[in-house]
Amino acid sequence: MKLEDVEAGKNVSELIVRIISVAPARMISTRSGRKTQLKEVLIADETGSVILSLWGFKEGQDLSGGIIIKITDGWAKEWNGKIQLSLGRSGKYEVMSDDALLPPTSSLMNQQSEIDRG
């Protein structure tokens, strides 16, 4: 599966992406009033980019820009008119070795700039 195939309201069985950037974690109050942390990770492949939302106090501590991850059993939703991914209850991510599965970060960022201008 590629990012261009991701649809809101659908499961994301397996997706291999490169991390472009990781935003600092921020505290969020859930609808039930519970406090948790949200970390937003910009991910991309050669077909596009989206935000991966990681919920929880320890989620995403091992992530940084440039690395490749495999997302398994994720979930896509629409938020503010854009597709976003999350792991849901059973989803997970795994850091992969960078064996040129995906273009380098600079190429993916240039590609995204062209899409945004287009």
C-alpha positions as CSV (number, residue, x, y, z in Angstrom):
1,M,0.0,0.0,0.0
2,K,1.1,3.6,-0.8
3,L,0.0,6.8,0.8
4,E,-2.0,7.7,-2.4
5,D,-4.1,4.5,-1.7
6,V,-5.1,5.6,1.9
7,E,-8.7,6.5,2.3
8,A,-10.5,8.2,5.3
9,G,-12.5,5.7,7.4
10,K,-10.5,2.7,6.2
11,N,-7.9,0.4,7.7
12,V,-4.3,0.7,6.6
13,S,-3.0,-2.9,6.6
14,E,0.7,-2.2,5.9
15,L,2.5,1.0,4.8
16,I,6.2,1.7,4.5
17,V,7.1,5.4,4.8
18,R,9.9,7.8,5.6
19,I,9.7,10.2,8.5
20,I,10.1,13.8,7.3
21,S,9.8,15.5,10.7
22,V,8.6,14.9,14.2
23,A,6.8,17.7,16.1
24,P,7.3,18.1,19.8
25,A,4.8,16.2,21.9
26,R,2.0,18.2,23.4
27,M,-0.5,17.5,26.2
28,I,-4.1,16.9,25.2
29,S,-7.3,16.5,27.1
30,T,-9.5,13.7,25.7
31,R,-13.3,14.0,25.5
32,S,-13.5,12.0,28.7
33,G,-11.2,14.6,30.5
34,R,-8.2,12.3,30.6
35,K,-4.8,13.8,29.9
36,T,-2.5,12.2,27.3
37,Q,0.3,13.2,24.9
38,L,0.0,13.7,21.2
39,K,3.0,13.5,18.9
40,E,2.4,14.4,15.2
41,V,4.8,12.8,12.7
42,L,5.0,14.0,9.1
43,I,5.5,10.8,6.9
44,A,5.9,10.5,3.2
45,D,6.5,8.1,0.3
46,E,6.9,8.8,-3.4
47,T,3.1,9.2,-3.7
48,G,2.4,11.8,-1.0
49,S,2.6,12.8,2.7
50,V,0.3,12.7,5.7
51,I,0.5,13.2,9.4
52,L,0.7,10.2,11.7
53,S,-0.8,11.0,15.1
54,L,0.7,9.0,17.9
55,W,-1.2,9.0,21.2
56,G,0.3,8.2,24.6
57,F,3.1,9.2,26.8
58,K,5.8,7.0,25.4
59,E,4.7,6.8,21.7
60,G,7.2,7.9,19.2
61,Q,10.2,8.4,21.5
62,D,12.3,6.4,19.1
63,L,11.4,8.4,16.0
64,S,13.3,11.1,14.2
65,G,13.4,12.6,10.7
66,G,14.9,10.5,7.9
67,I,14.2,7.0,9.3
68,I,11.9,4.5,7.6
69,I,9.0,2.9,9.5
70,K,6.5,0.2,8.7
71,I,3.0,0.9,9.9
72,T,0.8,-2.2,10.4
73,D,-2.9,-2.2,11.1
74,G,-3.3,1.6,11.2
75,W,-6.4,3.7,10.7
76,A,-7.1,6.6,8.4
77,K,-9.4,9.5,9.2
78,E,-10.1,13.0,7.8
79,W,-9.3,15.9,10.1
80,N,-9.7,19.5,8.9
81,G,-10.0,18.4,5.4
82,K,-6.9,16.3,5.3
83,I,-6.2,12.5,5.7
84,Q,-4.4,11.6,9.0
85,L,-3.2,8.2,10.2
86,S,-3.3,6.8,13.6
87,L,-2.4,3.4,15.1
88,G,-5.8,2.8,16.8
89,R,-6.0,0.0,19.4
90,S,-4.1,-2.7,17.5
91,G,-1.8,-0.8,15.2
92,K,1.9,-0.6,15.5
93,Y,5.0,0.8,13.8
94,E,8.4,-0.7,13.4
95,V,11.6,1.1,12.6
96,M,13.1,-0.4,9.4
97,S,16.7,-0.5,8.1
98,D,17.3,2.2,5.4
99,D,18.1,0.1,2.4
100,A,16.9,2.6,-0.2
101,L,13.3,1.3,0.0
102,L,12.2,5.0,-0.3
103,P,13.8,8.1,-1.8
104,P,15.8,10.3,0.6
105,T,14.1,12.9,2.8
106,S,15.3,15.8,0.6
107,S,13.7,14.2,-2.5
108,L,10.4,13.6,-0.7
109,M,10.3,17.2,0.7
110,N,11.0,18.6,-2.8
111,Q,8.2,16.4,-4.2
112,Q,5.8,17.6,-1.5
113,S,6.7,21.3,-2.3
114,E,5.9,20.7,-5.9
115,I,2.5,19.2,-5.0
116,D,1.7,22.0,-2.7
117,R,2.5,24.6,-5.4
118,G,0.8,22.7,-8.2
